[in-house]
């Protein structure tokens, strides 16, 4: 059968694509992460097998284990949805899962989702581009793989790039990131918006 890597969007169930809703409603198994909301998972049919592989602080599910699970499920006579917050290929490790499936000969299809990098600022009323002010935007993770020997993020270059800088998963390192950007030349008076739980009723904007 097929493993569908499905983007669940930024959180609001009404921001799912039509294809994502159809696949969630018909799946035999849904392997979901911590960013897939309860409201979205509730769209699944009765009797579906739900497998939570969310990477929670202090209790992470190793990516290798998730890859192995998807290959195992995809090798059976099942319709499998791998439900991921945002878009599967934007900091969602969907590419690693797709590689593992393809290498094992398992059919894999990707269903794009609205990435939080754009959907969440929009929901908060913050345009990532604005003709008179910002002609570009850059998306960067604020939480790199801790197993890497050194950072791959060139904060000096990002400070000089101009435009809007969208940081995902960066609240825990906010002070250090701000210091790095200022040290690289970014104006300390640059306006900043922090959006929590974007697109959900509990959304908070600072």
NORTA-V133182 format. One record per residue. N is the residue number from 1. PSI is psi in degrees with one decimal (NA if undefined). OMEGA is omega as a letter, one per 40 degrees, with the letter a starting at -180 (none if undefined). NEAR is the number of other ideal C-beta (glycine too) atoms within 12 Angstrom. Layout:
{{N | PSI | OMEGA | NEAR} {N | PSI | OMEGA | NEAR}}
This chain:
{{1 | -146.1 | a | 22} {2 | 141.8 | i | 28} {3 | 121.4 | i | 43} {4 | 119.8 | i | 42} {5 | 104.4 | a | 45} {6 | 125.9 | i | 48} {7 | 125.5 | a | 42} {8 | 0.8 | a | 49} {9 | -171.8 | a | 43} {10 | -7.0 | i | 38} {11 | -46.6 | a | 34} {12 | 123.1 | a | 26} {13 | -29.2 | a | 28} {14 | -6.5 | i | 22} {15 | 6.2 | i | 31} {16 | 150.4 | i | 35} {17 | 161.3 | i | 24} {18 | -41.3 | a | 14} {19 | -40.5 | i | 21} {20 | -44.8 | i | 39} {21 | -42.2 | a | 28} {22 | -42.8 | a | 19} {23 | -39.7 | i | 35} {24 | -40.9 | a | 41} {25 | -19.5 | a | 24} {26 | -0.8 | a | 24} {27 | 147.4 | i | 34} {28 | -36.0 | a | 27} {29 | 137.0 | i | 33} {30 | 118.5 | i | 38} {31 | 110.0 | a | 43} {32 | 156.5 | i | 38} {33 | -177.0 | a | 37} {34 | -15.8 | a | 23} {35 | -7.7 | i | 38} {36 | 116.3 | a | 38} {37 | 158.9 | i | 31} {38 | -35.3 | a | 17} {39 | -35.4 | i | 21} {40 | -43.6 | i | 37} {41 | -29.4 | i | 31} {42 | -12.2 | i | 18} {43 | -11.0 | a | 29} {44 | 156.6 | a | 33} {45 | 157.1 | i | 21} {46 | 139.3 | i | 9} {47 | -5.4 | i | 11} {48 | 145.0 | i | 25} {49 | 123.0 | i | 22} {50 | 127.1 | i | 27} {51 | 114.7 | a | 28} {52 | 115.9 | i | 21} {53 | 27.6 | a | 32} {54 | 140.8 | i | 23} {55 | 84.4 | a | 26} {56 | 146.2 | i | 12} {57 | 129.0 | i | 11} {58 | -11.8 | a | 7} {59 | 58.7 | a | 11} {60 | 145.5 | i | 19} {61 | 119.2 | a | 23} {62 | 137.5 | a | 15} {63 | -35.6 | i | 23} {64 | -36.3 | i | 18} {65 | -40.0 | i | 18} {66 | -44.0 | i | 32} {67 | -45.4 | a | 32} {68 | -40.8 | i | 23} {69 | -44.8 | a | 30} {70 | -40.0 | i | 45} {71 | -42.4 | i | 28} {72 | -49.3 | a | 21} {73 | -39.8 | a | 34} {74 | -15.2 | i | 35} {75 | -3.0 | i | 21} {76 | 176.1 | a | 18} {77 | 65.8 | a | 11} {78 | 149.3 | i | 25} {79 | 116.4 | a | 29} {80 | 131.5 | i | 39} {81 | 121.4 | i | 48} {82 | 103.2 | a | 47} {83 | 120.3 | a | 46} {84 | 139.4 | i | 46} {85 | 147.4 | i | 44} {86 | -131.0 | i | 40} {87 | 138.4 | a | 33} {88 | -26.5 | a | 39} {89 | 9.7 | i | 24} {90 | 96.6 | a | 32} {91 | 29.6 | a | 31} {92 | 0.8 | a | 38} {93 | 18.8 | i | 32} {94 | -33.4 | i | 38} {95 | -38.2 | i | 21} {96 | -39.9 | i | 26} {97 | -41.2 | i | 39} {98 | -42.0 | i | 29} {99 | -44.0 | a | 20} {100 | -41.0 | a | 30} {101 | -46.2 | a | 35} {102 | -41.6 | a | 21} {103 | -30.5 | i | 16} {104 | -0.3 | i | 21} {105 | 21.4 | a | 12} {106 | 132.3 | a | 30} {107 | 131.2 | a | 21} {108 | 129.9 | i | 33} {109 | 140.2 | a | 26} {110 | 130.7 | i | 30} {111 | 107.9 | a | 33} {112 | 152.9 | i | 27} {113 | 163.9 | i | 43} {114 | 118.3 | i | 31} {115 | 142.3 | i | 34} {116 | -19.8 | i | 40} {117 | -26.0 | i | 35} {118 | -43.7 | a | 30} {119 | -39.7 | a | 34} {120 | -47.0 | i | 38} {121 | -41.0 | i | 33} {122 | -44.5 | i | 27} {123 | -25.3 | i | 29} {124 | 1.8 | i | 25} {125 | 21.7 | a | 14} {126 | 109.2 | i | 28} {127 | 134.3 | i | 20} {128 | -19.7 | i | 29} {129 | 149.5 | a | 19} {130 | 120.6 | a | 16} {131 | -41.8 | a | 8} {132 | -9.0 | a | 7} {133 | -40.1 | a | 16} {134 | 112.0 | a | 21} {135 | 4.1 | a | 15} {136 | 158.9 | i | 17} {137 | 149.1 | a | 25} {138 | 133.2 | i | 27} {139 | 128.6 | a | 29} {140 | 145.8 | i | 31} {141 | 140.0 | i | 28} {142 | 5.5 | a | 28} {143 | 87.2 | a | 22} {144 | 165.6 | i | 23} {145 | 117.4 | a | 18} {146 | -15.0 | a | 14} {147 | -13.1 | a | 10} {148 | 142.1 | a | 11} {149 | -27.0 | i | 8} {150 | 162.2 | a | 10} {151 | 147.0 | i | 20} {152 | 0.3 | a | 13} {153 | 121.8 | i | 27} {154 | 89.6 | a | 16} {155 | -32.3 | i | 29} {156 | -45.3 | i | 16} {157 | -39.9 | i | 18} {158 | -36.2 | i | 34} {159 | -34.7 | a | 26} {160 | -16.0 | a | 17} {161 | -25.4 | a | 23} {162 | -171.1 | a | 21} {163 | -166.9 | a | 22} {164 | 135.0 | i | 28} {165 | 119.0 | i | 36} {166 | 117.9 | i | 38} {167 | 127.5 | i | 36} {168 | 137.9 | i | 34} {169 | 40.8 | a | 29} {170 | 3.0 | a | 30} {171 | -39.7 | a | 20} {172 | -21.1 | a | 16} {173 | 23.0 | a | 23} {174 | -45.3 | a | 18} {175 | -45.8 | a | 14} {176 | -38.0 | i | 20} {177 | -45.1 | i | 31} {178 | -43.5 | i | 26} {179 | -41.8 | a | 15} {180 | -40.3 | i | 26} {181 | -41.7 | i | 33} {182 | -41.5 | i | 20} {183 | -29.0 | i | 16} {184 | -4.3 | i | 23} {185 | -1.2 | i | 17} {186 | 136.9 | a | 27} {187 | 125.3 | i | 14} {188 | -18.2 | i | 14} {189 | 9.1 | i | 8} {190 | 126.8 | i | 20} {191 | 143.5 | a | 15} {192 | 138.0 | i | 25} {193 | 135.0 | i | 24} {194 | 123.1 | a | 24} {195 | 123.3 | i | 32} {196 | 140.7 | i | 21} {197 | 47.0 | a | 23} {198 | 140.5 | i | 36} {199 | -6.6 | i | 36} {200 | 161.8 | i | 27} {201 | -26.0 | a | 14} {202 | 15.0 | a | 13} {203 | 138.3 | i | 25} {204 | 132.8 | a | 17} {205 | 127.3 | i | 19} {206 | NA | none | 14}}
